[in-house]
Amino acid sequence: MSFSRNEVVLLPIPFTDLSSRKVRPAVVIGHSAHPGDLFVAPISSQLQNITVPLRDWRMAGLNVPCGIKSQLATVEDRLVVKSVGKLSVRDQTDLDQALRDWLKL
């Protein structure tokens, strides 16, 4: 499968203690130089844990108000269960600014 930047996907995310994992949404940030790897940022409905609130969460294929956490991960694209949507232009703009802030670009 091929995934594009700002696409919202579902993939298994491990718990921090690595005891288990649960399928959760994430947004594709980009592709790694290593074929088949994606850079993603997790999406959470726990609004106290997010950095970028999604104003158009329904357009992104999400069921409840959510936001993007200030975490980045590299995952194999084969782990993606399915694509559910794409960020709106204004949510993309907010994420782009947050990435510049997080990465000091």
N, C-alpha and C positions, 0 to 999 in steps of 0.2 A: 504494500500500500504506500501511497505517497501522501504526505501531509504538508500543508502549507502554513506559513507564519500566521499567527492569530487564529488558527483553527482550534476549536475546543474539542478535546478528545476524552474518552474514558479509559483509564488504565489502572492496574492494580498498584496501590501505593502501600508500602510497608509501614507498620506502626513504628514509632521511634525506638521501641525496645526490640524490634524485629521479631516479635512473638507471632505476628500474623500480618495479613494485609487485607485491604478492602478496595474495591473498585471505586475510584474517585475521579472527578473531572480535573483537567489541567489544560493550560493553553500552550500551544506550540510557539516557542520563541524563535527557533531556527533549527538548522541541520548541522551536525558535527562534521568535521573533516573526515571522520571515520564513517564509511557508508553504513547506513541503517540505524544510525544513532540520531536522536532528537534531543534538543534542549527544550525543557518544559518548565513551567511554573505552576504549582498547584493552585487550585481554586477551592475555596472553603465557604460554607454557609455560616460558619462561626465568625460573625462580623467583627468581633473584638480581636480576631487573629489575622485580619487582612490589612494590606497596605493600599491596594487599589480597588475601591468599590466599583462594581460593574453597574453602570446606570442602565444599560440595556441587556440585562441578564436573560430575559426571555428570548431576545433575538439570538443570543449565544446558545440557545437550546437547553437552558438550565431551568429547573422547576421552582426554585426559591431564590430570594435575593442572596447574592454571593459577591465575593471579591477575590482578588489574586493575592496570594501570600508572597512575601519578599524572600522566597526561596527559589533556587534554580537547581535543576537536576538533569542528568543525562540518562536517557532510557533508550532501549532498543525499540525501534518502531514496531517490531513484531509483537510487543507487549500490549499495544493499543487494542482495546476491545472494539471500539467504534468511534466514529466522529459524530458529534451531536450538533455542531453549529460553528459559527464564526463570530468573533468580536465585532461590534459596530465600529464605525470610523472613530467616533468620539471615545469609545473605550480603548481602541488601538492607540489613539493619541495619548491618553492617560497612561497606558502601559509603557509606551515608548519613553515618556518623560520619567516614569518611575525607574525603568532600566538604566537610563542615563544617570539618575541619582544613585541607585544601588551600586553601579559599576564605576562611578566617578568618571564618566565619559564626557 
